[in-house]
């Protein structure tokens, strides 16, 4: 029963999103000036940086876990 209720609430929440207007003025202005590509490039650079940081943390964590395993 909880799953059905939760699914119904989620469906109703997404229905509200379809009622919004698709005319985003800022995105239209950026697209017409050709600056939308700059925004996309900045977002991609940020995401690549975050992924590289996460992989480096994972690599260090595995190294620490391996060292800790050998000590025990």
VOZA-811316 format. One line per field, with one value per residue (C-alpha): residue number from 1; residue in one letter; x, z, y. Coordinates in steps of 0.001 Angstrom, whole numbers, m for minus. Each point is the difference from the previous one (the first is absolute). Example, Ala and Ser with C-alpha at 12.3 -4.5 7.8 and 13.67 -1.06 7.14 Angstrom:
2
resi: c(1:2)
resn: c(A:S)
px: c(12300:1370)
pz: c(7800:m660)
py: c(m4500:3440)
***
This chain:
72
resi: c(1:2:3:4:5:6:7:8:9:10:11:12:13:14:15:16:17:18:19:20:21:22:23:24:25:26:27:28:29:30:31:32:33:34:35:36:37:38:39:40:41:42:43:44:45:46:47:48:49:50:51:52:53:54:55:56:57:58:59:60:61:62:63:64:65:66:67:68:69:70:71:72)
resn: c(X:X:X:X:X:X:X:X:X:X:X:X:X:X:X:X:X:X:X:X:X:X:X:X:X:X:X:X:X:X:X:X:X:X:X:X:X:X:X:X:X:X:X:X:X:X:X:X:X:X:X:X:X:X:X:X:X:X:X:X:X:X:X:X:X:X:X:X:X:X:X:X)
px: c(0:2849:1628:m3201:m561:3599:m179:m3225:1540:3047:m2188:m2032:3184:1242:m3367:476:3304:m1711:m2252:2926:823:2979:945:3040:1130:3554:617:m1504:2243:3105:m914:m548:3344:1840:1115:m1862:3046:2162:m2407:40:3815:226:m2398:1931:3305:m1474:m1409:3299:1804:m2427:324:3808:m99:m2314:2174:3112:m1721:m1108:3528:1456:m2706:730:3705:m748:m2348:2661:2635:m2410:m804:3694:528:m2731)
pz: c(0:825:m3370:m1871:2010:m495:m3747:m273:1758:m2279:m3100:1178:673:m3542:m1484:1421:m1862:m3346:628:m8:m2976:m2089:m999:2193:m989:1294:m1900:m3166:286:590:m2916:m2349:982:m288:3636:961:m1172:2508:2779:m1096:m150:3515:1363:m1691:1407:3504:m280:m1308:2907:2512:m1514:19:3649:927:m1803:1739:3393:m848:m1017:3254:2051:m1633:744:3665:260:m1503:2472:2895:m1140:m41:3531:1469)
py: c(0:2361:m638:799:3176:1116:m709:1984:2988:m108:m162:2982:1965:m612:942:3482:306:m585:2991:2418:2172:m1113:3556:600:3482:m310:m3250:1488:3060:m2127:m2228:2935:1578:m3313:184:m3155:m1968:1874:m952:m3639:m28:1473:m2613:m2814:1298:160:m3532:m1384:1664:m1477:m3469:210:1077:m2875:m2555:1316:m256:m3546:m955:1388:m1707:m3380:488:772:m2997:m2281:1303:m461:m3558:m957:1357:m2204)
***
